[in-house]
Amino acid sequence: MNELLDPTNRRILAELTANARIPVTELARKVGLSKTPVALRIRQLEDAGLITGYRATLSPVRLGLTHVTYVEVRMTDTRQKALEAFNAAVRLIPEVEECYMIAGGFDYLLKVRSRDMTDYRRIMAEKISSLPHVNATSSYVAMEAVIEQGGLTL
């Protein structure tokens, strides 16, 4: 994999991360190659799994989703079947922006995005609390996003 991450490919990845819609001709100009080698390099990066897709990034603020809460989840059961049931169910909650299984004092950490506290309370009561095998939760409201969706820098 390291041989694939030469300086030119790193520049290609950085440019695509900043603007996935950049035309190949402009990208080629920026990295100092012609169009065909850049297109081949992009294909290699995709085939190697370094580029996993392209997507539109939406503005949560413009969508009115300015309230961010992090939720610690403690499970009643942490056997594989219970974890799989939780994982499948949490993926169906659109307000859960991120979910991580954690090693430590709790089992999962969720990032929940909502319109306001009233909306968050509804999401908690109707969706998160009813997830399979949830024993207890603790919520932490974010006051300000200092760094958000920064992505990777190579």
Secondary structure, 3 states (H helix, E strand, C coil): CHHHCCHHHHHHHHHHHHCCCCCHHHHHHHHCCCHHHHHHHHHHHHHCCCCCCCCCCCCCCCCCCCEEEEEEEEECCCCHHHHHHHHHHHCCCCCEEEEEECCCCCCEEEEEEECCHHHHHHHHHHHHCCCCCEEEEEEEECCCCCCCCCCCCC
